[in-house]
Amino acid sequence: MNRIWISVTFLLLQAPSTPQAQQARPQDKASMQGFVVKMGTSEPISKAIATLTQIDGRRETYTFTTASSGQFLFQNLEAGQYRLSVSRNGYVRSEYGARSPNHPGLPMTLVAGQKMMDVLLGMMPAGTIAGRVFDRDGEPLANVNVQALQYSYQEGQRVLNTVQQTRTNDLGEYRLFWLPPGQYFVSATYAGGPGGGRGFVGTVAEAVTGRGGRNGGARAGGPAVTTAGRANTEAQPDEGYIPVYYPGTTEAQSAAPINLPAGIVFSGVDLTIVAVRTLRVWGQVINGVTGQPVRNANIFLMPRGQVGFGPGLFENFRNRNINEQGMFEIRGVVPGSYDLIGTLNDRNNRMSARVPLEIGDSDVQNVSLVISPGFSIPGRLVIEGRPARATNQDTSRLRVSLGPRSGILQFAYNSPPATVQPDGTFSLQQVGQDEYRLNVTGMPRNSYVKMARLGAIDVLNAGLRVDRQPNGQLDILVGTDTGAADGTVLNEKQEPAANVAVVIVPDPAHRNRTDLYRTASTDALGHFHVEGIPPGDYKAFAWESVNSGAWQDSEFIRQYEDRGKPVRISENGQASIELRIIPAQM
């Protein structure tokens, strides 16, 4: 995987000199003085805002704007632990002890009466991506939404997320500025029309109303829903605009990366917007209890397995209306695999439906979306070694919920969390048809879900598919026999590596279990401590710089499989590990 990481030069992050006041009394205040400079030089940076935040005690925050000399000074400080950061327009935010941009640094400890001197913080100049957007005839396009995107990891999947966005001016020009060095992808999304009118084809397509002036009359460029509740399928094909990725592809996976160095203007990133033929999906929403049409449901057409929000997805993720006959029409759809999802809050009963759709080169007609009440699943949770009883307070914070395994529409489609009663019982309500994974929150410290079964189904490892009312109850056992791991991370010079990410990764058979992963960071001496590790076989990794959650992606971890150190965690056991750092990829 190509990724640009800029490591903070540790000459700038060495522990500062800390002469102590010889006769300091416990009530004496401390102070901190230092300089902000351009990374790799001694050039001072003025107008930088240094922020000192106490992370214990009174949790005070102090700020100081540097002068032309780049100097900052904090006085009258309480003893305690602090984090020091600095920010300025045109530069990447930096934190003391951080190994890469916008990553956490190391805490600093001040004792009473201490005068900490000559703290040096280096700042990295930010970069810029610039270009123009044209139509198919080479004319510049104004008001085009242009986004800088980066990959991150959600739910164990590598997904594109928006870092910054802007709009083109009247010359079709755009600038994405003050970007940290790294790898980016650029996309452009056009709304269509000289005034940026609604012509956009989003990843989530629209469900168009059939009411008002459109009802019974053809909508421009597409069919209308008639008073009889049937779509006019004789209308002309639609055209619309879909996101385009540099250098000119409509497929995100085919986009070319832009490796942006510090302080560089990467220009000439031009894009051409072209209209494409789009499709429609139309059908009817039915109440599965009454058999009557539904007009107040919310419907969404989501790409199969969508995680996160890519270009154009969020701005079109909204509720749409349905006409009096329950008819809906979704326009601006491109071929692909989708889930048509409907939700309806009917008094206290939440109803839902989900229909998978494979959309090829023609419209999809006569879809029947039957909204049905959710199912109820009773259950019982037991904490190992603590017998359930009617007055058991150990369960007061426990919540059990089911989340879709696909990761899509989680904020609108999850079942409500169930509270665990003192006797360990709970009841999941309004569970729609879907494939789920189990979530348990509020567990005692250093505990884990040891077992979860619904009849013969191993819910922890196989997940739970709900397509009818389940039989039996969901039994959950919370284990308390976790172990711990202590260790040291060394660099290639056999020196302790500070502020390094350490990840305990389960064996391949259990890597779909997100609840089994454990993470920590090394301290200033390269030491780490990890608690609450469920018994089992693992591999331990130490990365100089890594995207959060990347280790849950099978393709990513495969690159480093031979760099991990096997470790076995026994019940209530303690493991000792010495790791070698995996350098950041340049």
ABEGO torsion letter per residue (X at the ends): XBBBBBBBBAAAABBBBBBBBAABBAABBBBBBBBBBBBGBABBBBGBBBBBBBABEAGBBBBBBBBAAGBBBBBGBBBEBBBBBBBBBGBBBBBBGBABBGBBBBBBBBBBGBBBBGBBBBBBBBBBBBBBBBBAAGBBBBGBBBBBBBBBBBGGBBBBBBABBBBBBAAGBBBBBGBBBEBBBBBBBBAEEAAGBBABBBABBBBBBABEAABGBBBBGBBBBBAAGBBBAABBBBBBBBBBBOAGBABAAABBBBBBBBGBBBBGBBBBBBBBBBBBBBEBBBBAAAGBBBAABBBBBBBBGBBEBBBGAAAABBBBBBBAAGBBBBBGBBBEBBBBBBBBBBEABBBBBBBBBBBBABBBBGBBBBBBBBBBBBBBBBBBGBBBBAABAAAAABBBBBBBAAGBGAAAABBBBBBBBAAGBBBBBGBBBBBBBBBBBGBBBGBBBABBBBEABBAAAAEBBBABBBBEBBBBBBBAABBBBBBBBBBAAGBBBBGBBBBBBBBAAAAABAAABBBBBBBAAGBBBBBGBBBEBBBBBBBABBBBGAAABAAAAAAAAAABBBBBBBBGBBBBBBBBBBBBBX
